[in-house]
Amino acid sequence: MSNLTSDARAGALRELATLKGLRVTLVPLGPEHFEPLWTGLQDEESARLTGTTAQFDRETVVTHLRRIGTAADRADWAILHAGTGEYIGEVVLNELDDDNAAMNFRIALLADHLGQGFGTEATGLVLDHAFSALGLHRVSLEVYAFNPRAQRSYEKAGFIVEGRLRDALRWDGEWVDAIVMSVLSTDPRPGAARVA
Ligand SMILES: CC(C)(COP(=O)(O)OP(=O)(O)OC[C@H]1O[C@@H](n2cnc3c(N)ncnc32)[C@H](O)[C@@H]1OP(=O)(O)O)[C@@H](O)C(=O)NCCC(=O)NCCS
C-alpha cells in the first residue's frame, strides 16, 4: 500500500485508529492522558534511555496533547493495559517524510511495566498499521548503545540494524553511540497479535 495518496495518509493520521492487541490497546493520545504521561516525563531513567534533556512544563505538555489530536504528520498513541485499561506508556510515529513514505518511531513505557512484553506487542501493532493503513514503506528509529533492552525489543518486532552514529549523545560527560534501525514494508516480520 505504499502508493497511498498523501491525502489518504493525512486522513488516516488525523483520524487515528485504535489498535487492539492481546495485552495492550493503543488509543489516540490526548489531554485525558496528561497525568500518567507527566509522571513518565519525570522519570530520570526514562529520560536517560531516550536521551531527553528538555525540561517540560505542564502547560506546554497540555498544549501539545491538544494539538496532536488533529495532526496530519504524526501518530501518537497511549498504550493501555488491555486487561485494566490503565495507561502504561506512549508510542509515536513522527517526522513524516511523505514523498518517501517514511516515518520515525519512538516508544516509552512507564517504569513499572518494563520487560513484560508490552513494548514489543505495541511496536508490532504500530508497524502493522504503518504498513497497511498508513501505506508507509519505511519506519526507522535511533536507540542508544546503553539500551540493550530496547534494541532487543525492536529486533523482536522486526527492526534491522542499519548502522551506528558514533558519539551521537553526550550523557553525564560520556559519549554514547546511537544505533540506527529500520523496518521496510517488504521485510519479513513476526505477526503482531492484533485483535479484530
Ligand atoms: C524499550 C521498551 C519499549 C521495550 O518494551 P518492553 O516491554 O520493556 O520489552 P519486552 O519485554 O517486550 O522485551 C524486552 C527484551 O529485552 C530483553 N532484555 C532486557 N534487558 C536486557 C539487557 N540488559 N540486554 C539484552 N536484552 C535485554 C528481554 O529479555 C526481552 O527479550 P526476550 O523476550 O528475548 O527475553 C521499554 O523497555 C521502554 O519503554 N523502556 C524505557 C524507555 C526506552 O528505553 N525507550 C526506547 C528508547 S529508544
The ligand as an ORCA input file, in Angstrom:
! r2SCAN-3c Opt
* xyz 0 1
  C      12.034     -0.173     25.053
  C      10.714     -0.711     25.560
  C       9.560     -0.077     24.832
  C      10.677     -2.238     25.303
  O       9.449     -2.734     25.758
  P       9.422     -3.916     26.861
  O       8.014     -4.264     27.068
  O      10.194     -3.473     28.067
  O      10.236     -5.042     26.107
  P       9.889     -6.595     26.063
  O       9.599     -7.088     27.445
  O       8.853     -6.810     25.033
  O      11.254     -7.194     25.513
  C      12.474     -6.882     26.145
  C      13.534     -7.861     25.676
  O      14.816     -7.341     26.048
  C      15.497     -8.324     26.792
  N      16.383     -7.619     27.710
  C      16.081     -6.973     28.842
  N      17.185     -6.418     29.365
  C      18.205     -6.721     28.534
  C      19.602     -6.463     28.527
  N      20.175     -5.745     29.514
  N      20.338     -6.933     27.493
  C      19.765     -7.631     26.496
  N      18.438     -7.937     26.444
  C      17.689     -7.478     27.460
  C      14.411     -9.127     27.479
  O      14.892    -10.376     27.926
  C      13.420     -9.232     26.320
  O      13.835    -10.137     25.343
  P      13.318    -11.678     25.305
  O      11.826    -11.609     25.153
  O      14.024    -12.252     24.128
  O      13.717    -12.305     26.616
  C      10.570     -0.447     27.100
  O      11.525     -1.207     27.801
  C      10.702      1.018     27.467
  O       9.785      1.788     27.290
  N      11.849      1.371     28.048
  C      12.051      2.733     28.611
  C      12.161      3.796     27.545
  C      13.017      3.366     26.378
  O      14.064      2.780     26.537
  N      12.523      3.702     25.192
  C      13.213      3.401     23.967
  C      14.156      4.494     23.613
  S      14.912      4.168     22.027
*
